[in-house]
Amino acid sequence: MPVPGMHETVAEIKSWSLDYVVTYSAEMITARARALLDFETANPERSVSKLEKIRGLGLTPDGYEARLGQLVADVDVMAEYPELVYRYWNQRRGQASRR
């Protein structure tokens, strides 16, 4: 039995309008988040020197990766840093396919 208000088919879901999506200006990205994103944009490689820079920022490598993962899932970040987001998800997809 279908749940009232729930869409049952993929066709119905695909037909949803995105008119209801609220967008915010790039100012919604905090200065601290922007600094991390700019750092990642300038340092895309995975290297020992990058790990040292991350620690110099007061972050652990795991903490850095976790925060970066949160940020690239944000619509404002996607809009302002599309290349970084694309690269991030391609790297993740590549890591998953090698497992």
VEXVO-233507 format. One record per residue: z, x, y of N, C-alpha, C in turn; residue number from 0. Coordinates in pm, 1 decimal. Last residue first. Layout:
// VEXVO-233507
<pt><n_pz>Z</n_pz><n_px>X</n_px><n_py>Y</n_py><ca_pz>Z</ca_pz><ca_px>X</ca_px><ca_py>Y</ca_py><c_pz>Z</c_pz><c_px>X</c_px><c_py>Y</c_py><i>NUM</i></pt>
...
END
This chain:
// VEXVO-233507
<pt><n_pz>-516.1</n_pz><n_px>3906.9</n_px><n_py>-102.2</n_py><ca_pz>-399.7</ca_pz><ca_px>3889.2</ca_px><ca_py>-190.7</ca_py><c_pz>-439.3</c_pz><c_px>3839.9</c_px><c_py>-326.2</c_py><i>98</i></pt>
<pt><n_pz>-730.9</n_pz><n_px>3903.4</n_px><n_py>61.7</n_py><ca_pz>-710.2</ca_pz><ca_px>4025.1</ca_px><ca_py>-15.9</ca_py><c_pz>-594.2</c_pz><c_px>4012.1</c_px><c_py>-114.3</c_py><i>97</i></pt>
<pt><n_pz>-711.7</n_pz><n_px>3667.5</n_px><n_py>200.0</n_py><ca_pz>-816.3</ca_pz><ca_px>3676.8</ca_px><ca_py>97.8</ca_py><c_pz>-801.9</c_pz><c_px>3802.0</c_px><c_py>11.6</c_py><i>96</i></pt>
<pt><n_pz>-506.1</n_pz><n_px>3723.5</n_px><n_py>379.8</n_py><ca_pz>-484.8</ca_pz><ca_px>3622.0</ca_px><ca_py>275.9</ca_py><c_pz>-588.4</c_pz><c_px>3634.8</c_px><c_py>164.5</c_py><i>95</i></pt>
<pt><n_pz>-627.9</n_pz><n_px>3908.7</n_px><n_py>546.6</n_py><ca_pz>-511.0</ca_pz><ca_px>3948.5</ca_px><ca_py>468.8</ca_py><c_pz>-487.8</c_pz><c_px>3851.6</c_px><c_py>353.7</c_py><i>94</i></pt>
<pt><n_pz>-828.7</n_pz><n_px>3747.2</n_px><n_py>659.7</n_py><ca_pz>-865.1</ca_pz><ca_px>3863.1</ca_px><ca_py>580.2</ca_py><c_pz>-750.6</c_pz><c_px>3910.8</c_px><c_py>492.7</c_py><i>93</i></pt>
<pt><n_pz>-670.2</n_pz><n_px>3566.9</n_px><n_py>801.7</n_py><ca_pz>-757.5</ca_pz><ca_px>3516.1</ca_px><ca_py>695.7</ca_py><c_pz>-798.4</c_pz><c_px>3630.9</c_px><c_py>603.1</c_py><i>92</i></pt>
<pt><n_pz>-555.6</n_pz><n_px>3743.9</n_px><n_py>985.5</n_py><ca_pz>-471.1</ca_pz><ca_px>3669.7</ca_px><ca_py>890.6</ca_py><c_pz>-553.1</c_pz><c_px>3620.2</c_px><c_py>772.2</c_py><i>91</i></pt>
<pt><n_pz>-784.6</n_pz><n_px>3823.1</n_px><n_py>1126.1</n_py><ca_pz>-704.5</ca_pz><ca_px>3922.6</ca_px><ca_py>1054.5</ca_py><c_pz>-616.6</c_pz><c_px>3854.4</c_px><c_py>950.0</c_py><i>90</i></pt>
<pt><n_pz>-858.1</n_pz><n_px>3576.2</n_px><n_py>1233.8</n_py><ca_pz>-949.2</ca_pz><ca_px>3644.9</ca_px><ca_py>1141.7</ca_py><c_pz>-874.9</c_pz><c_px>3750.2</c_px><c_py>1061.5</c_py><i>89</i></pt>
<pt><n_pz>-641.5</n_pz><n_px>3527.5</n_px><n_py>1402.5</n_py><ca_pz>-660.7</ca_pz><ca_px>3441.0</ca_px><ca_py>1286.2</ca_py><c_pz>-759.6</c_pz><c_px>3501.3</c_px><c_py>1187.2</c_py><i>88</i></pt>
<pt><n_pz>-678.1</n_pz><n_px>3743.6</n_px><n_py>1588.8</n_py><ca_pz>-553.3</ca_pz><ca_px>3725.4</ca_px><ca_py>1514.9</ca_py><c_pz>-576.6</c_pz><c_px>3643.8</c_px><c_py>1387.9</c_py><i>87</i></pt>
<pt><n_pz>-934.0</n_pz><n_px>3689.2</n_px><n_py>1695.1</n_py><ca_pz>-908.5</ca_pz><ca_px>3813.3</ca_px><ca_py>1620.6</ca_py><c_pz>-784.1</c_pz><c_px>3800.1</c_px><c_py>1533.6</c_py><i>86</i></pt>
<pt><n_pz>-880.1</n_pz><n_px>3443.1</n_px><n_py>1823.9</n_py><ca_pz>-983.2</ca_pz><ca_px>3453.1</ca_px><ca_py>1719.8</ca_py><c_pz>-958.9</c_pz><c_px>3576.6</c_px><c_py>1632.0</c_py><i>85</i></pt>
<pt><n_pz>-685.7</n_pz><n_px>3524.7</n_px><n_py>2009.2</n_py><ca_pz>-652.7</ca_pz><ca_px>3423.6</ca_px><ca_py>1908.1</ca_py><c_pz>-752.0</c_pz><c_px>3431.4</c_px><c_py>1791.9</c_py><i>84</i></pt>
<pt><n_pz>-838.5</n_pz><n_px>3703.3</n_px><n_py>2163.8</n_py><ca_pz>-718.7</ca_pz><ca_px>3749.5</ca_px><ca_py>2094.5</ca_py><c_pz>-682.4</c_pz><c_px>3652.8</c_px><c_py>1981.4</c_py><i>83</i></pt>
<pt><n_pz>-1033.1</n_pz><n_px>3531.3</n_px><n_py>2266.6</n_py><ca_pz>-1072.7</ca_pz><ca_px>3644.7</ca_px><ca_py>2182.8</ca_py><c_pz>-954.4</c_pz><c_px>3695.2</c_px><c_py>2101.3</c_py><i>82</i></pt>
<pt><n_pz>-885.8</n_pz><n_px>3343.0</n_px><n_py>2421.7</n_py><ca_pz>-958.6</ca_pz><ca_px>3300.5</ca_px><ca_py>2301.5</ca_py><c_pz>-997.9</c_pz><c_px>3416.6</c_px><c_py>2209.7</c_py><i>81</i></pt>
<pt><n_pz>-666.4</n_pz><n_px>3311.0</n_px><n_py>2615.3</n_py><ca_pz>-687.6</ca_pz><ca_px>3433.1</ca_px><ca_py>2536.2</ca_py><c_pz>-768.2</c_pz><c_px>3401.7</c_px><c_py>2409.5</c_py><i>80</i></pt>
<pt><n_pz>-662.5</n_pz><n_px>3055.7</n_px><n_py>2729.3</n_py><ca_pz>-668.1</ca_pz><ca_px>3172.7</ca_px><ca_py>2816.4</ca_py><c_pz>-699.5</c_pz><c_px>3303.0</c_px><c_py>2742.4</c_py><i>79</i></pt>
<pt><n_pz>-661.3</n_pz><n_px>2874.1</n_px><n_py>2514.5</n_py><ca_pz>-754.8</ca_pz><ca_px>2856.5</ca_px><ca_py>2625.7</ca_py><c_pz>-770.4</c_pz><c_px>2983.6</c_px><c_py>2708.1</c_py><i>78</i></pt>
<pt><n_pz>-456.0</n_pz><n_px>2966.1</n_px><n_py>2352.3</n_py><ca_pz>-591.7</ca_pz><ca_px>2955.8</ca_px><ca_py>2298.1</ca_py><c_pz>-695.4</c_pz><c_px>2947.2</c_px><c_py>2409.8</c_py><i>77</i></pt>
<pt><n_pz>-243.8</n_pz><n_px>2930.3</n_px><n_py>2527.3</n_py><ca_pz>-281.9</ca_pz><ca_px>3066.2</ca_px><ca_py>2489.6</ca_py><c_pz>-424.2</c_pz><c_px>3065.4</c_px><c_py>2434.5</c_py><i>76</i></pt>
<pt><n_pz>-237.8</n_pz><n_px>2653.3</n_px><n_py>2529.4</n_py><ca_pz>-258.6</ca_pz><ca_px>2725.1</ca_px><ca_py>2654.9</ca_py><c_pz>-303.8</c_pz><c_px>2867.9</c_px><c_py>2628.1</c_py><i>75</i></pt>
<pt><n_pz>-181.5</n_pz><n_px>2591.2</n_px><n_py>2262.0</n_py><ca_pz>-311.2</ca_pz><ca_px>2555.1</ca_px><ca_py>2319.5</ca_py><c_pz>-339.2</c_pz><c_px>2627.3</c_px><c_py>2450.2</c_py><i>74</i></pt>
<pt><n_pz>-39.9</n_pz><n_px>2824.4</n_px><n_py>2037.7</n_py><ca_pz>-21.5</ca_pz><ca_px>2744.9</ca_px><ca_py>2158.9</ca_py><c_pz>-157.1</c_pz><c_px>2716.4</c_px><c_py>2223.9</c_py><i>73</i></pt>
<pt><n_pz>-65.7</n_pz><n_px>3005.2</n_px><n_py>1841.2</n_py><ca_pz>-77.5</ca_pz><ca_px>2865.4</ca_px><ca_py>1800.7</ca_py><c_pz>-64.3</c_pz><c_px>2770.8</c_px><c_py>1919.9</c_py><i>72</i></pt>
<pt><n_pz>-7.2</n_pz><n_px>3246.3</n_px><n_py>1952.4</n_py><ca_pz>-148.8</ca_pz><ca_px>3217.8</ca_px><ca_py>1927.3</ca_py><c_pz>-171.9</c_pz><c_px>3075.9</c_px><c_py>1876.6</c_py><i>71</i></pt>
<pt><n_pz>279.3</n_pz><n_px>3232.9</n_px><n_py>1961.9</n_py><ca_pz>198.8</ca_pz><ca_px>3225.1</ca_px><ca_py>2083.7</ca_py><c_pz>53.9</c_pz><c_px>3187.5</c_px><c_py>2055.5</c_py><i>70</i></pt>
<pt><n_pz>361.4</n_pz><n_px>3264.2</n_px><n_py>1697.9</n_py><ca_pz>394.6</ca_pz><ca_px>3141.9</ca_px><ca_py>1771.5</ca_py><c_pz>301.4</c_pz><c_px>3124.5</c_px><c_py>1890.5</c_py><i>69</i></pt>
<pt><n_pz>263.8</n_pz><n_px>3522.8</n_px><n_py>1646.3</n_py><ca_pz>218.0</ca_pz><ca_px>3409.0</ca_px><ca_py>1566.7</ca_py><c_pz>246.2</c_pz><c_px>3275.4</c_px><c_py>1633.5</c_py><i>68</i></pt>
<pt><n_pz>418.2</n_pz><n_px>3667.4</n_px><n_py>1826.0</n_py><ca_pz>274.1</ca_pz><ca_px>3662.5</ca_px><ca_py>1845.1</ca_py><c_pz>214.7</c_pz><c_px>3544.2</c_px><c_py>1767.4</c_py><i>67</i></pt>
<pt><n_pz>667.2</n_pz><n_px>3635.4</n_px><n_py>1703.4</n_py><ca_pz>644.4</ca_pz><ca_px>3579.3</ca_px><ca_py>1837.0</ca_py><c_pz>495.2</c_pz><c_px>3567.3</c_px><c_py>1865.4</c_py><i>66</i></pt>
<pt><n_pz>619.7</n_pz><n_px>3774.3</n_px><n_py>1462.7</n_py><ca_pz>661.1</ca_pz><ca_px>3633.8</ca_px><ca_py>1459.9</ca_py><c_pz>633.2</c_pz><c_px>3567.4</c_px><c_py>1594.6</c_py><i>65</i></pt>
<pt><n_pz>558.5</n_pz><n_px>4030.6</n_px><n_py>1555.7</n_py><ca_pz>457.5</ca_pz><ca_px>3954.1</ca_px><ca_py>1481.9</ca_py><c_pz>491.9</c_pz><c_px>3805.6</c_px><c_py>1477.9</c_py><i>64</i></pt>
<pt><n_pz>808.5</n_pz><n_px>4094.9</n_px><n_py>1673.2</n_py><ca_pz>685.3</ca_pz><ca_px>4095.2</ca_px><ca_py>1752.2</ca_py><c_pz>579.0</c_pz><c_px>4008.8</c_px><c_py>1684.4</c_py><i>63</i></pt>
<pt><n_pz>975.9</n_pz><n_px>4089.1</n_px><n_py>1451.7</n_py><ca_pz>999.1</ca_pz><ca_px>3997.2</ca_px><ca_py>1562.8</ca_py><c_pz>876.2</c_pz><c_px>3982.9</c_px><c_py>1651.0</c_py><i>62</i></pt>
<pt><n_pz>866.8</n_pz><n_px>4301.4</n_px><n_py>1305.3</n_py><ca_pz>866.3</ca_pz><ca_px>4165.9</ca_px><ca_py>1249.3</ca_py><c_pz>886.3</c_pz><c_px>4060.8</c_px><c_py>1358.6</c_py><i>61</i></pt>
<pt><n_pz>915.4</n_pz><n_px>4520.2</n_px><n_py>1483.0</n_py><ca_pz>778.6</ca_pz><ca_px>4482.6</ca_px><ca_py>1445.2</ca_py><c_pz>769.8</c_pz><c_px>4340.3</c_px><c_py>1387.4</c_py><i>60</i></pt>
<pt><n_pz>1155.7</n_pz><n_px>4424.8</n_px><n_py>1732.5</n_py><ca_pz>1126.0</ca_pz><ca_px>4480.7</ca_px><ca_py>1600.7</ca_py><c_pz>981.7</c_pz><c_px>4444.5</c_px><c_py>1569.2</c_py><i>59</i></pt>
<pt><n_pz>1166.9</n_pz><n_px>4512.6</n_px><n_py>2080.7</n_py><ca_pz>1138.5</ca_pz><ca_px>4419.2</ca_px><ca_py>1972.1</ca_py><c_pz>1127.7</c_pz><c_px>4494.0</c_px><c_py>1840.3</c_py><i>58</i></pt>
<pt><n_pz>1172.7</n_pz><n_px>4668.4</n_px><n_py>2305.1</n_py><ca_pz>1297.6</ca_pz><ca_px>4605.6</ca_px><ca_py>2262.1</ca_py><c_pz>1278.4</c_pz><c_px>4504.1</c_px><c_py>2151.7</c_py><i>57</i></pt>
<pt><n_pz>956.8</n_pz><n_px>4810.9</n_px><n_py>2365.3</n_py><ca_pz>969.2</ca_pz><ca_px>4682.9</ca_px><ca_py>2435.6</ca_py><c_pz>1097.5</c_pz><c_px>4609.7</c_px><c_py>2398.7</c_py><i>56</i></pt>
<pt><n_pz>975.6</n_pz><n_px>5013.4</n_px><n_py>2182.5</n_py><ca_pz>1006.0</ca_pz><ca_px>5044.4</ca_px><ca_py>2322.8</ca_py><c_pz>1019.6</c_pz><c_px>4919.8</c_px><c_py>2408.6</c_py><i>55</i></pt>
<pt><n_pz>873.6</n_pz><n_px>4884.3</n_px><n_py>1961.0</n_py><ca_pz>1017.9</ca_pz><ca_px>4913.3</ca_px><ca_py>1964.2</ca_py><c_pz>1063.1</c_pz><c_px>4946.7</c_px><c_py>2105.9</c_py><i>54</i></pt>
<pt><n_pz>607.5</n_pz><n_px>4889.0</n_px><n_py>2047.0</n_py><ca_pz>675.6</ca_pz><ca_px>4760.8</ca_px><ca_py>2023.9</ca_py><c_pz>826.6</c_pz><c_px>4780.3</c_px><c_py>2027.7</c_py><i>53</i></pt>
<pt><n_pz>557.6</n_pz><n_px>5162.9</n_px><n_py>2047.9</n_py><ca_pz>551.1</ca_pz><ca_px>5088.2</ca_px><ca_py>2174.7</ca_py><c_pz>623.8</c_pz><c_px>4954.4</c_px><c_py>2161.5</c_py><i>52</i></pt>
<pt><n_pz>578.8</n_pz><n_px>5213.1</n_px><n_py>1773.6</n_py><ca_pz>672.4</ca_pz><ca_px>5278.8</ca_px><ca_py>1865.8</ca_py><c_pz>675.5</c_pz><c_px>5205.9</c_px><c_py>2000.0</c_py><i>51</i></pt>
<pt><n_pz>361.4</n_pz><n_px>5064.5</n_px><n_py>1683.6</n_py><ca_pz>496.9</ca_pz><ca_px>5029.0</ca_px><ca_py>1639.2</ca_py><c_pz>601.7</c_pz><c_px>5089.9</c_px><c_py>1731.0</c_py><i>50</i></pt>
<pt><n_pz>155.7</n_pz><n_px>5212.0</n_px><n_py>1800.2</n_py><ca_pz>179.4</ca_pz><ca_px>5074.3</ca_px><ca_py>1844.6</ca_py><c_pz>319.2</c_pz><c_px>5028.8</c_px><c_py>1804.1</c_py><i>49</i></pt>
<pt><n_pz>173.8</n_pz><n_px>5448.5</n_px><n_py>1657.2</n_py><ca_pz>201.2</ca_pz><ca_px>5451.4</ca_px><ca_py>1801.0</ca_py><c_pz>226.1</c_pz><c_px>5311.1</c_px><c_py>1855.7</c_py><i>48</i></pt>
<pt><n_pz>99.9</n_pz><n_px>5360.6</n_px><n_py>1403.2</n_py><ca_pz>236.9</ca_pz><ca_px>5407.4</ca_px><ca_py>1424.6</ca_py><c_pz>269.5</c_pz><c_px>5407.1</c_px><c_py>1573.6</c_py><i>47</i></pt>
<pt><n_pz>-105.0</n_pz><n_px>5060.3</n_px><n_py>1426.1</n_py><ca_pz>-81.5</ca_pz><ca_px>5204.4</ca_px><ca_py>1412.0</ca_py><c_pz>65.1</c_pz><c_px>5237.3</c_px><c_py>1436.1</c_py><i>46</i></pt>
<pt><n_pz>-351.0</n_pz><n_px>4843.0</n_px><n_py>1445.2</n_py><ca_pz>-220.6</ca_pz><ca_px>4853.1</ca_px><ca_py>1379.3</ca_py><c_pz>-197.1</c_pz><c_px>5001.0</c_px><c_py>1353.2</c_py><i>45</i></pt>
<pt><n_pz>-511.6</n_pz><n_px>4755.4</n_px><n_py>1757.0</n_py><ca_pz>-501.7</ca_pz><ca_px>4828.1</ca_px><ca_py>1629.9</ca_py><c_pz>-360.9</c_pz><c_px>4821.7</c_px><c_py>1573.1</c_py><i>44</i></pt>
<pt><n_pz>-501.3</n_pz><n_px>4638.7</n_px><n_py>2009.4</n_py><ca_pz>-530.5</ca_pz><ca_px>4554.4</ca_px><ca_py>1892.8</ca_py><c_pz>-511.4</c_pz><c_px>4623.1</c_px><c_py>1758.2</c_py><i>43</i></pt>
<pt><n_pz>-383.0</n_pz><n_px>4663.2</n_px><n_py>2285.9</n_py><ca_pz>-347.2</ca_pz><ca_px>4744.0</ca_px><ca_py>2168.2</ca_py><c_pz>-374.7</c_pz><c_px>4666.4</c_px><c_py>2039.8</c_py><i>42</i></pt>
<pt><n_pz>-454.4</n_pz><n_px>4478.2</n_px><n_py>2476.8</n_py><ca_pz>-481.2</ca_pz><ca_px>4619.6</ca_px><ca_py>2505.7</ca_py><c_pz>-458.5</c_pz><c_px>4710.2</c_px><c_py>2385.1</c_py><i>41</i></pt>
<pt><n_pz>-363.3</n_pz><n_px>4245.2</n_px><n_py>2353.3</n_py><ca_pz>-504.5</ca_pz><ca_px>4256.7</ca_px><ca_py>2390.0</ca_py><c_pz>-542.9</c_pz><c_px>4402.8</c_px><c_py>2411.9</c_py><i>40</i></pt>
<pt><n_pz>-91.1</n_pz><n_px>4300.0</n_px><n_py>2337.9</n_py><ca_pz>-168.1</ca_pz><ca_px>4286.0</ca_px><ca_py>2214.0</ca_py><c_pz>-318.0</c_pz><c_px>4300.1</c_px><c_py>2241.7</c_py><i>39</i></pt>
<pt><n_pz>-30.2</n_pz><n_px>4299.6</n_px><n_py>2614.6</n_py><ca_pz>-5.3</ca_pz><ca_px>4418.6</ca_px><ca_py>2533.6</ca_py><c_pz>-89.4</c_pz><c_px>4414.2</c_px><c_py>2406.1</c_py><i>38</i></pt>
<pt><n_pz>-90.4</n_pz><n_px>4035.8</n_px><n_py>2675.3</n_py><ca_pz>-167.7</ca_pz><ca_px>4142.7</ca_px><ca_py>2739.1</ca_py><c_pz>-151.5</c_pz><c_px>4273.3</c_px><c_py>2662.3</c_py><i>37</i></pt>
<pt><n_pz>108.1</n_pz><n_px>3910.8</n_px><n_py>2523.0</n_py><ca_pz>-32.8</ca_pz><ca_px>3885.6</ca_px><ca_py>2494.7</ca_py><c_pz>-122.4</c_pz><c_px>3993.2</c_px><c_py>2554.7</c_py><i>36</i></pt>
<pt><n_pz>338.8</n_pz><n_px>4008.4</n_px><n_py>2651.6</n_py><ca_pz>317.2</ca_pz><ca_px>4035.9</ca_px><ca_py>2509.8</ca_py><c_pz>169.9</c_pz><c_px>4016.8</c_px><c_py>2472.9</c_py><i>35</i></pt>
<pt><n_pz>298.6</n_pz><n_px>3902.1</n_px><n_py>2907.1</n_py><ca_pz>310.0</ca_pz><ca_px>4047.4</ca_px><ca_py>2889.7</ca_py><c_pz>284.7</c_pz><c_px>4085.8</c_px><c_py>2744.4</c_py><i>34</i></pt>
<pt><n_pz>305.6</n_pz><n_px>3628.0</n_px><n_py>2851.1</n_py><ca_pz>182.4</ca_pz><ca_px>3686.4</ca_px><ca_py>2902.9</ca_py><c_pz>183.6</c_pz><c_px>3839.1</c_px><c_py>2885.2</c_py><i>33</i></pt>
<pt><n_pz>573.8</n_pz><n_px>3603.9</n_px><n_py>2783.0</n_py><ca_pz>471.0</ca_pz><ca_px>3577.7</ca_px><ca_py>2682.6</ca_py><c_pz>338.7</c_pz><c_px>3640.1</c_px><c_py>2723.9</c_py><i>32</i></pt>
<pt><n_pz>686.1</n_pz><n_px>3663.1</n_px><n_py>3034.4</n_py><ca_pz>719.0</ca_pz><ca_px>3745.6</ca_px><ca_py>2917.8</ca_py><c_pz>615.2</c_pz><c_px>3728.4</c_px><c_py>2806.6</c_py><i>31</i></pt>
<pt><n_pz>584.7</n_pz><n_px>3457.0</n_px><n_py>3191.1</n_py><ca_pz>551.7</ca_pz><ca_px>3596.5</ca_px><ca_py>3224.6</ca_py><c_pz>578.6</c_pz><c_px>3688.2</c_px><c_py>3106.1</c_py><i>30</i></pt>
<pt><n_pz>464.7</n_pz><n_px>3177.2</n_px><n_py>2994.4</n_py><ca_pz>566.7</ca_pz><ca_px>3250.6</ca_px><ca_py>3068.0</ca_py><c_pz>521.4</c_pz><c_px>3394.5</c_px><c_py>3094.8</c_py><i>29</i></pt>
<pt><n_pz>222.7</n_pz><n_px>2946.9</n_px><n_py>3047.1</n_py><ca_pz>250.9</ca_pz><ca_px>3066.1</ca_px><ca_py>2969.5</ca_py><c_pz>349.8</c_pz><c_px>3149.2</c_px><c_py>3050.7</c_py><i>28</i></pt>
<pt><n_pz>174.2</n_pz><n_px>2763.6</n_px><n_py>3239.8</n_py><ca_pz>271.4</ca_pz><ca_px>2724.8</ca_px><ca_py>3137.8</ca_py><c_pz>303.9</c_pz><c_px>2841.3</c_px><c_py>3045.1</c_py><i>27</i></pt>
<pt><n_pz>-31.7</n_pz><n_px>2842.9</n_px><n_py>3392.0</n_py><ca_pz>101.1</ca_pz><ca_px>2879.3</ca_px><ca_py>3440.2</ca_py><c_pz>209.8</c_pz><c_px>2840.7</c_px><c_py>3340.5</c_py><i>26</i></pt>
<pt><n_pz>-259.1</n_pz><n_px>2730.1</n_px><n_py>3304.4</n_py><ca_pz>-222.3</ca_pz><ca_px>2857.0</ca_px><ca_py>3242.0</ca_py><c_pz>-84.5</c_pz><c_px>2903.8</c_px><c_py>3288.5</c_py><i>25</i></pt>
<pt><n_pz>-176.4</n_pz><n_px>2377.2</n_px><n_py>3292.2</n_py><ca_pz>-238.9</ca_pz><ca_px>2494.6</ca_px><ca_py>3351.4</ca_py><c_pz>-189.1</c_pz><c_px>2620.3</c_px><c_py>3281.2</c_py><i>24</i></pt>
<pt><n_pz>-220.8</n_pz><n_px>2159.3</n_px><n_py>3014.4</n_py><ca_pz>-139.4</ca_pz><ca_px>2218.0</ca_px><ca_py>3118.9</ca_py><c_pz>-212.0</c_pz><c_px>2338.6</c_px><c_py>3174.7</c_py><i>23</i></pt>
<pt><n_pz>-316.8</n_pz><n_px>1845.7</n_px><n_py>2878.1</n_py><ca_pz>-340.3</ca_pz><ca_px>1988.0</ca_px><ca_py>2898.1</ca_py><c_pz>-257.5</c_pz><c_px>2034.8</c_px><c_py>3017.4</c_py><i>22</i></pt>
<pt><n_pz>-270.6</n_pz><n_px>1610.5</n_px><n_py>2628.8</n_py><ca_pz>-228.2</ca_pz><ca_px>1655.3</ca_px><ca_py>2760.6</ca_py><c_pz>-253.9</c_pz><c_px>1804.7</c_px><c_py>2771.0</c_py><i>21</i></pt>
<pt><n_pz>-481.5</n_pz><n_px>1393.2</n_px><n_py>2463.3</n_py><ca_pz>-423.6</ca_pz><ca_px>1526.8</ca_px><ca_py>2464.3</ca_py><c_pz>-391.9</c_pz><c_px>1567.4</c_px><c_py>2607.2</c_py><i>20</i></pt>
<pt><n_pz>-619.2</n_pz><n_px>1157.4</n_px><n_py>2461.7</n_py><ca_pz>-475.8</ca_pz><ca_px>1149.8</ca_px><ca_py>2482.9</ca_py><c_pz>-410.3</c_pz><c_px>1287.2</c_px><c_py>2493.5</c_py><i>19</i></pt>
<pt><n_pz>-878.7</n_pz><n_px>1210.6</n_px><n_py>2393.7</n_py><ca_pz>-850.2</ca_pz><ca_px>1176.1</ca_px><ca_py>2532.4</ca_py><c_pz>-700.4</c_pz><c_px>1176.0</c_px><c_py>2563.2</c_py><i>18</i></pt>
<pt><n_pz>-973.6</n_pz><n_px>1255.1</n_px><n_py>2147.7</n_py><ca_pz>-880.0</ca_pz><ca_px>1355.1</ca_px><ca_py>2199.2</ca_py><c_pz>-845.6</c_pz><c_px>1328.9</c_px><c_py>2345.2</c_py><i>17</i></pt>
<pt><n_pz>-996.9</n_pz><n_px>993.4</n_px><n_py>1910.1</n_py><ca_pz>-1033.6</ca_pz><ca_px>1048.1</ca_px><ca_py>2040.1</ca_py><c_pz>-928.8</c_pz><c_px>1150.4</c_px><c_py>2082.2</c_py><i>16</i></pt>
<pt><n_pz>-1082.5</n_pz><n_px>989.0</n_px><n_py>1569.1</n_py><ca_pz>-980.3</ca_pz><ca_px>984.2</ca_px><ca_py>1672.8</ca_py><c_pz>-1031.4</c_pz><c_px>1049.2</c_px><c_py>1800.0</c_py><i>15</i></pt>
<pt><n_pz>-1258.7</n_pz><n_px>1021.9</n_px><n_py>1365.3</n_py><ca_pz>-1302.3</ca_pz><ca_px>938.6</ca_px><ca_py>1477.0</ca_py><c_pz>-1199.4</c_pz><c_px>930.3</c_px><c_py>1589.5</c_py><i>14</i></pt>
<pt><n_pz>-1128.3</n_pz><n_px>1162.2</n_px><n_py>1170.9</n_py><ca_pz>-1232.6</ca_pz><ca_px>1231.8</ca_px><ca_py>1246.3</ca_py><c_pz>-1277.3</c_pz><c_px>1152.6</c_px><c_py>1368.2</c_py><i>13</i></pt>
<pt><n_pz>-968.4</n_pz><n_px>954.4</n_px><n_py>1070.1</n_py><ca_pz>-905.4</ca_pz><ca_px>1066.8</ca_px><ca_py>1139.3</ca_py><c_pz>-1007.5</c_pz><c_px>1140.2</c_px><c_py>1225.4</c_py><i>12</i></pt>
<pt><n_pz>-1164.2</n_pz><n_px>796.7</n_px><n_py>948.2</n_py><ca_pz>-1083.1</ca_pz><ca_px>742.4</ca_px><ca_py>1057.1</ca_py><c_pz>-1019.2</c_pz><c_px>855.1</c_px><c_py>1138.6</c_py><i>11</i></pt>
<pt><n_pz>-1258.3</n_pz><n_px>975.4</n_px><n_py>755.0</n_py><ca_pz>-1349.8</ca_pz><ca_px>923.4</ca_px><ca_py>856.6</ca_py><c_pz>-1272.9</c_pz><c_px>867.4</c_px><c_py>976.3</c_py><i>10</i></pt>
<pt><n_pz>-1038.7</n_pz><n_px>1004.8</n_px><n_py>590.6</n_py><ca_pz>-1081.1</ca_pz><ca_px>1119.5</ca_px><ca_py>670.8</ca_py><c_pz>-1173.1</c_pz><c_px>1073.4</c_px><c_py>782.9</c_py><i>9</i></pt>
<pt><n_pz>-821.5</n_pz><n_px>716.2</n_px><n_py>591.9</n_py><ca_pz>-938.4</ca_pz><ca_px>792.1</ca_px><ca_py>550.3</ca_py><c_pz>-966.8</c_pz><c_px>909.0</c_px><c_py>644.5</c_py><i>8</i></pt>
<pt><n_pz>-589.5</n_pz><n_px>594.1</n_px><n_py>690.8</n_py><ca_pz>-602.5</ca_pz><ca_px>620.6</ca_px><ca_py>549.1</ca_py><c_pz>-714.8</c_pz><c_px>716.3</c_px><c_py>514.1</c_py><i>7</i></pt>
<pt><n_pz>-349.7</n_pz><n_px>619.6</n_px><n_py>941.9</n_py><ca_pz>-491.5</ca_pz><ca_px>619.9</ca_px><ca_py>907.9</ca_py><c_pz>-506.8</c_pz><c_px>665.6</c_px><c_py>764.3</c_py><i>6</i></pt>
<pt><n_pz>-79.3</n_pz><n_px>399.5</n_px><n_py>1008.5</n_py><ca_pz>-125.7</ca_pz><ca_px>526.6</ca_px><ca_py>951.1</ca_py><c_pz>-274.1</c_pz><c_px>513.4</c_px><c_py>916.9</c_py><i>5</i></pt>
<pt><n_pz>-1.8</n_pz><n_px>149.6</n_px><n_py>1086.1</n_py><ca_pz>-17.1</ca_pz><ca_px>250.8</ca_px><ca_py>1190.1</ca_py><c_pz>-66.4</c_pz><c_px>385.2</c_px><c_py>1139.1</c_py><i>4</i></pt>
<pt><n_pz>169.3</n_pz><n_px>76.2</n_px><n_py>785.9</n_py><ca_pz>116.6</ca_pz><ca_px>28.2</ca_px><ca_py>913.7</ca_py><c_pz>111.3</c_pz><c_px>141.7</c_px><c_py>1017.0</c_py><i>3</i></pt>
<pt><n_pz>60.3</n_pz><n_px>233.8</n_px><n_py>493.8</n_py><ca_pz>169.4</ca_pz><ca_px>226.0</ca_px><ca_py>590.1</ca_py><c_pz>111.3</c_pz><c_px>179.1</c_px><c_py>723.1</c_py><i>2</i></pt>
<pt><n_pz>-92.2</n_pz><n_px>67.7</n_px><n_py>217.1</n_py><ca_pz>-97.9</ca_pz><ca_px>151.7</ca_px><ca_py>336.6</ca_py><c_pz>21.4</c_pz><c_px>128.8</c_px><c_py>428.8</c_py><i>1</i></pt>
<pt><n_pz>0.0</n_pz><n_px>84.7</n_px><n_py>-118.5</n_py><ca_pz>0.0</ca_pz><ca_px>0.0</ca_px><ca_py>0.0</ca_py><c_pz>0.0</c_pz><c_px>88.7</c_px><c_py>124.1</c_py><i>0</i></pt>
END
